[in-house]
Amino acid sequence: MNRFNEIKDLIMSLEADFDKFYDKKNQAAGTRVRKGMQDLKNMAQDIRKEVQDIKNS
């Protein structure tokens, strides 16, 4: 469950930047959102590999 909490924390940390980008049109916040989404993608891929390894062992 620790990995799940890491994902939740990452998403919650991006909430303010999503608001700034979409509602206030802050371009710097958009850059932070893109970086956060890339981190989320990488984290998800790591979890997929971890689950697959556990499943196969």
N, C-alpha and C positions, 0 to 999 in steps of 0.2 A: 504493500500500500504506500510505501514511501515514494515510489516513482510517481504514483497518481497524485500525491500531494505536491510533488515538484511541478507537475504540469499545471495543477490548479494555481499554485503560487505564481508561476510565470504568467498565466493568463490574467490573473487578478492584477499583477503589476503593470500590465499593458492597458488596463481599463482607462486610466486617465489620458494616456496618449491617444487612444482611439477617439475619445471625446474631443480632445484638442484638434485632432486632424479632421474628423468628419464634421464636427459642429462649428469649430472656430477657424477652420482652414489653415491651421498651423503646419507649415511644410516640414519643419524640423521634427515635429511629432510623427509625421508620416514616415520619416527615416527611422525613427525609433520603433515604430510599429513593424516596419519591414524587417528590421533586425530581430525583433522579438519573434516574429513569425518564422524566420529562418531558424532561430534557436529552437522553437517548438517543433519544427520539422525534423531537425537533427535529433532532438530528444525522443521524438516518436519513433524514429528509425532505430535508435539505440534500444528502445524498449521492445520493438518488434524482434530484433535480433536476440535479445535476452530471453524473451518468451519462447522463441523458436528453439534456442539452445536448451532451455529447461524442459521443453516438451519432448525433445529428441533424446534426452539423457535418461 
